[in-house]
C-alpha cells in the first residue's frame, strides 16, 4: 500500500513547480521581485485585491452601507419550500470558509510576516466583502430550480456571462469538481489528526498510526461523511446549521477566555499589529512588503472571496431579491477573517513566542510548524498546567469540526457544480460516492500509512489558482448585472426581484 501511495505522489510531482509558478508569478522573476512593495505581490493577489477595490467603488461600499441589512436578513426567520433559508445558506458557505486555514493559515502568516500580517488580513477582508457580494448576486440571478432545490454558482453564471455557451459552463464545472475532490484528502488529513490528538489527550498516551484507535477514527470519519452527504442538500444544511454555530462559538469562547486572563496584553496586540503592518521587526525580515503580502494572501485564501468556491452555497438560498444573499455572503467574509482569524491572531501575537524566552521553547525550533506555534502559544497564555490538556482537547476538536464541515460542504458543492453537466440522479449519486467513498478514504489511508503526500495536495492549489483566473474575469464581465441588480434593490425598496426589469430573462426570477 505504501508503495502505491508513493507512486501516486511521485506521479503528481510535476504539479508542484506549475502551481508555485502560477501562484507566485511574476514575483518569481528577478526584475519584478526587486521592485519595492509591488515586487512582493503576485498577479493572483493583485487580481483579487484589485477586484475587491473595484467592486467596493462600483457598489459605493456595499460592505458598509448594507452590513446592517445583511444582519437583519440573517436573523429573520424564514422557511422555504424550494431551496434553503438565507441563514442556512450562510451557514453552509461558512462550513467551507471556516476551516483549518483559520488556525494554521493565520499562524503561518504571522510566523513569516509578523503581527502586522493581521492588519493586512483585515484590509483584504474589507475589500473581499465587496467581491463576495458581487459573485453571490450573480449566483442568485442565474440560479436554476431542480425539484425542490435551487442550484447555481460559477458554472451557471459563467455560461450566461460568457455568451450563453454551455461549453464554458462545463469547463468551469469540471474545474471546480477537480478542485473540490482533490482538496478532500487534505481536509481528511486535518480531521484525522485532530481527532487523533483528542484521543491522545483523553487516553494520556501517544498512539501509533497503526493502532486500533486510528482505525476506529477512520471508520467514524468515513460513515459520518457518507451518511451526511448521501442525503444531499437538505441533510448537509441540517448538519451545518448545527455544527457551524457550535464550532464557531466554542472556538470564540476559548479564545475569549484566554484573552480575559491576559487582559494586560491587549494593548500589546494592537500596538504590535499596527506597528508591524508598516515596519516589521528584523526577526521577520524587516521588510514592509512581507507582512503586507502574507496578510493579504492568507486573508483571501481563508475567506475565499473571488474564488467562486462559495457561489454554490449562495445560489441554493431562497431570497426575495438576489442582493439579499450578496449582503449575507459579504458578512460571511467578515465572520471568517475579521472575527475568527483575528481571534487566532490574538493567541499567536499575545504569546509572542519569537521574543519571549520565558515560554520555554526556542522560536527557531518551532517557527516552521504552524501547529506547534499555535499550541505552544495557547500553553504559554494559560497559567499553570491544569487546563492545558482540556484546552488542547477543545481546540483540537474545533480544528476537527472545521475540517469536517469543509469536507461535507465540498462534496455538496461538487454535486451542485456537477448538476450543470447533468441533473441525472445516477450521475449526482456517483459524484457523492466519488467524494465520500474514494477521495475521503484515500486521505484516511495516507494517514494510516504515515504519509502526507505533499505533491498530491498541490493539485488543489493548482486547481484553486485556475478557478481564481477563471472566476475573477467572469464576475468583472458581469459588473453591469451586479450594479443594475443593486440599483433595482435600492429603487424598488426591497420589492421582489423580476429579472426582466434589468434586461435579463430567467426562469426563476419571472
C-alpha positions, -999 to 999 in steps of 0.1 A, spaced: 0 0 0 28 24 9 45 17 -24 13 25 -43 9 59 -25 45 68 -32 40 61 -69 9 83 -69 27 111 -51 57 108 -74 34 110 -104 20 143 -94 54 158 -87 52 178 -120 23 198 -105 44 214 -78 65 238 -99 35 247 -121 13 255 -91 41 275 -74 48 294 -107 11 304 -112 6 315 -76 39 334 -74 41 349 -109 57 374 -115 73 375 -81 95 346 -93 110 369 -120 141 387 -106 133 421 -122 98 422 -108 107 409 -73 132 437 -69 105 464 -72 98 478 -37 65 466 -22 49 457 -56 75 430 -61 60 411 -32 26 408 -49 18 381 -73 -6 387 -102 -32 365 -85 -31 387 -53 -32 419 -74 -62 405 -93 -81 395 -61 -74 427 -42 -79 449 -72 -113 433 -79 -123 439 -43 -114 476 -46 -132 478 -79 -165 464 -66 -162 484 -34 -162 516 -55 -188 504 -80 -212 494 -53 -205 525 -32 -190 503 -5 -219 480 -1 -200 461 26 -205 491 49 -239 506 37 -257 472 37 -240 454 66 -269 461 89 -293 449 63 -275 417 59 -277 410 97 -314 416 96 -318 391 68 -298 365 88 -318 368 120 -352 369 102 -369 335 105 -378 321 71 -388 286 59 -386 276 23 -404 251 3 -379 255 -25 -342 259 -17 -330 267 18 -333 298 41 -307 326 38 -294 316 72 -289 280 62 -271 292 30 -249 314 51 -240 286 75 -234 262 45 -209 287 30 -193 292 64 -189 255 66 -162 256 39 -150 292 46 -143 285 83 -117 257 80 -83 246 93 -68 277 75 -84 299 101 -59 285 126 -30 272 106 -31 299 78 -32 328 103 -4 313 124 17 308 93 11 344 81 22 358 115 52 334 117 65 347 83 53 383 82 50 391 119 20 406 138 15 432 110 1 405 88 -31 406 108 -37 442 98 -34 434 61 -57 404 66 -83 430 78 -77 451 47 -81 421 24 -113 410 42 -128 445 39 -124 447 1 -131 409 -2 -166 416 12 -175 435 -19 -162 408 -42 -182 382 -22 -213 404 -27 -208 406 -64 -202 369 -71 -231 359 -48 -255 383 -66 -245 367 -99 -251 332 -84 -286 342 -73 -295 360 -105 -286 329 -127 -297 301 -103 -320 274 -116 -346 252 -100 -341 215 -97 -371 199 -80 -374 214 -45 -339 227 -46 -321 256 -62 -288 250 -80 -263 275 -93 -229 291 -89 -198 296 -110 -206 273 -139 -242 287 -142 -234 324 -143 -202 317 -162 -222 302 -190 -246 331 -192 -220 359 -190 -197 342 -215 -221 344 -244 -245 317 -231 -220 290 -242 -226 257 -225 -190 246 -231 -178 274 -209 -201 263 -181 -190 226 -184 -153 237 -183 -159 257 -152 -179 229 -136 -151 203 -143 -125 227 -129 -144 231 -97 -152 194 -93 -115 185 -97 -105 212 -72 -131 200 -46 -122 163 -50 -85 168 -47 -90 190 -17 -108 163 2 -78 141 11 -60 171 27 -91 181 47 -95 144 57 -59 145 69 -66 176 91 -98 159 106 -79 127 112 -50 143 130 -74 165 151 -94 135 163 -62 116 169 -49 145 191 -82 144 211 -79 107 216 -43 110 228 -52 137 252 -81 117 267 -61 84 267 -29 101 280 -8 81 256 8 86 221 -9 62 197 8 47 167 -9 53 134 -13 15 130 -32 12 163 -68 2 166 -77 37 178 -68 52 144 -88 26 126 -118 34 147 -113 71 139 -111 62 102 -144 43 104 -161 72 123 -150 97 97 -160 75 67 -195 67 79 -201 102 92 -192 118 59 -211 92 38 -243 94 59 -243 132 58 -235 137 21 -257 109 8 -287 129 20 -280 157 -4 -285 195 1 -312 192 28 -293 168 51 -260 187 47 -276 220 55 -292 204 86 -258 193 98 -241 226 90 -269 245 107 -260 228 139 -222 223 137 -211 257 123 -226 278 151 -213 253 177 -177 252 164 -176 289 159 -190 298 193 -168 272 212 -137 284 194 -145 321 201 -153 313 238 -120 295 243 -100 324 227 -120 350 247 -112 331 279 -75 332 270 -78 369 262 -96 376 295 -69 360 316 -43 380 297 -61 414 295 -30 433 303 -15 422 269 -44 436 248 -26 470 242 5 450 232 -16 432 205 -29 463 188 5 481 191 23 452 175 -3 447 148 -3 484 137 34 489 141 43 456 124 20 464 94 43 492 84 76 485 100 81 447 107 107 436 132 140 423 119 132 388 131 106 386 104 129 400 77 121 437 85 105 442 51 72 461 49 61 441 18 64 407 35 38 415 62 16 431 36 18 401 11 14 374 38 -16 391 54 -35 397 22 -27 362 8 -38 344 39 -68 366 43 -80 360 8 -72 323 9 -92 319 41 -124 339 32 -123 327 -4 -136 359 -18 -132 359 -56 -125 322 -59 -161 313 -67 -160 285 -42 -189 297 -21 -212 307 -50 -229 272 -50 -240 279 -14 -251 314 -23 -273 300 -52 -292 275 -31 -309 301 -9 -345 312 -13 -343 350 -13 -368 377 -23 -340 395 -41 -305 384 -53 -289 413 -34 -301 398 -1 -278 369 -5 -250 392 -16 -253 411 17 -254 378 37 -223 364 20 -204 396 25 -210 391 62 -196 356 58 -162 371 48 -164 394 79 -171 364 102 -143 343 87 -115 369 87 -123 399 109 -137 377 137 -123 341 136 -90 348 120 -84 377 143 -91 355 174 -63 332 162 -41 362 157 -48 373 193 -34 340 206 -3 340 185 6 377 190 -2 378 227 21 349 233 48 364 210 70 333 213 95 348 189 107 372 216 95 355 248 123 335 264 100 327 293 79 305 271 103 277 274 105 270 237 130 281 211 114 301 183 138 288 157 128 252 166 91 256 162 85 285 137 82 262 107 54 242 123 22 261 124 5 237 148 35 238 172 35 276 172 -3 277 179 -4 251 206 27 264 223 11 299 222 -20 286 239 0 267 265 21 298 273 -10 320 278 -28 297 302 -14 299 338 -3 266 353 -8 232 337 -42 220 350 -61 234 320 -35 226 293 -50 192 284 -86 204 285 -79 235 263 -58 214 238 -86 189 236 -112 215 229 -91 234 203 -83 201 186 -120 193 185 -128 227 170 -100 221 144 -115 188 135 -150 203 132 -136 230 109 -122 202 87 -154 180 88 -178 208 77 -153 217 50 -154 181 38 -192 177 36 -195 212 21 -170 205 -7 -188 172 -15 -221 190 -17 -206 218 -39 -192 191 -61 -227 178 -66 -242 213 -73 -214 221 -97 -219 187 -114 -256 193 -118 -247 219 -145 -234 190 -166 -263 167 -158 -292 165 -133 -295 128 -138 -299 112 -103 -274 84 -111 -248 110 -121 -253 131 -90 -252 100 -68 -220 90 -85 -204 123 -76 -214 119 -40 -199 85 -38 -168 96 -56 -160 121 -29 -172 101 2 -162 66 -9 -130 73 -29 -113 106 -20 -121 107 17 -109 71 23 -78 79 2 -69 107 27 -75 83 56 -53 56 42 -24 81 37 -26 89 74 -27 52 84 3 47 62 22 76 78 24 96 46 13 132 38 17 131 1 27 167 -3 27 166 -41 -9 154 -42 -20 183 -20 -5 206 -46 -33 196 -70 -59 215 -50 -36 246 -50 -32 243 -88 -69 240 -95 -76 268 -70 -55 293 -89 -71 281 -121 -105 289 -106 -93 324 -95 -81 331 -130 -114 318 -144 -139 333 -119 -125 369 -114 -126 378 -151 -162 364 -153 -175 384 -124 -158 415 -138 -176 410 -171 -208 407 -150 -202 441 -133 -231 457 -152 -255 430 -140 -243 434 -104 -247 472 -103 -282 470 -121 -294 444 -96 -282 465 -66 -298 496 -81 -330 477 -86 -329 467 -49 -325 503 -38 -351 518 -62 -377 492 -56 -373 494 -19 -368 457 -13 -397 445 -35 -394 411 -52 -369 410 -80 -380 405 -116 -351 398 -139 -367 414 -170 -366 448 -151 -328 448 -156 -329 434 -191 -324 397 -183 -348 368 -188 -345 339 -163 -368 311 -153 -366 316 -116 -370 354 -114 -401 359 -135 
